[in-house]
Amino acid sequence: MENLLSGIQAVLTTTPSRWLALTGSVSTELLARPPATQEWSALECLQHLVDTERWVFPVRVQAFLARQDLQAFDPDRQGTKFDPQRPAPELAAEFAQLRTASLATFTSITQSDLSRRARHSELGEVTLSELIHEWAAHDLMHTVQAERALMQPFIQGCGPWQSYFVDHVVK
């Protein structure tokens, strides 16, 4: 990637608008529907993004900049329990608000900061560059996971076209 910081910032900037659009137009019933047993619904993916925006990524960037070690995050133990009664657009708005604050932290990173190292409690030594790569990949992964969850009833209902979607069926 030619300019790592601007490329990652582009991904981080677009994620909230994708979620605001999804939660503003797709029914809550579909957003809350898990694709399979023990799999996250789209809204559970969004709740996880809220949690990591609050407690993980910007906190870790600040730790790197302060030359501190990083603690692991276990979403099953430390994450917020998804509240199906909470309006989906409200959850997306919270994510967007948190991301705006996180982007202010992100923009404080300089090219020379990328080689900073810290010790992660589970992964060992990591660099700030690796962390921000993971942040962008994490955003995209959970957005794809959510969209895959949304696809399931449509795939099931498309009859003979189902074979076009075999790579996207959640079992």
C-alpha positions, 0 to 999 in steps of 0.5 A: 500500500503506497500510503499506509496511513491514508489507506487505513484511514479511508477504510476506518472512515467508511465503516460507520457510513456503511453501518448507518446505511444498513441500520437505516434501511434494513429491517431490524428483524433481518439485522437481528437474525443470526445466519446459523446457530452460534453465529453472530447476527449483523447487529451482534457484529455491530455491537462488537465493533462498538465494543472494540471502538470503545475498549480496544483499538484507540486504547491500543494506539494510545498505549503504543504512543505512550510506550505501554504494553497491550492487554488481550480483549476477549469479546465473550468475557469483556464484550457488551451483551447485545440488547435486541431491544435497542434500536439498530440506528441508535447502535450505529450512531454510537459506533459512528460517534466513537469512530469520530473520536477514534479517528482523531487519535488515528490522525495523531499517528505519524509514519515514524510511529509505525515501527513502534513496538509493544508487548501484547499479552497473548501475541508477544511483540507487535508493531503499531503498523501491524495493529492498524492493519488489524484495525482495518481488517477487523472492520472489513471482516465484521462488516462482511460477516454481517452482510453474509448474515443478511444474505442467508434468507435471500440465498435460501429463497433464490431457488436454482440460483443458490449454486451461485452463492455456495461460498457465502452459505453459513452452516 
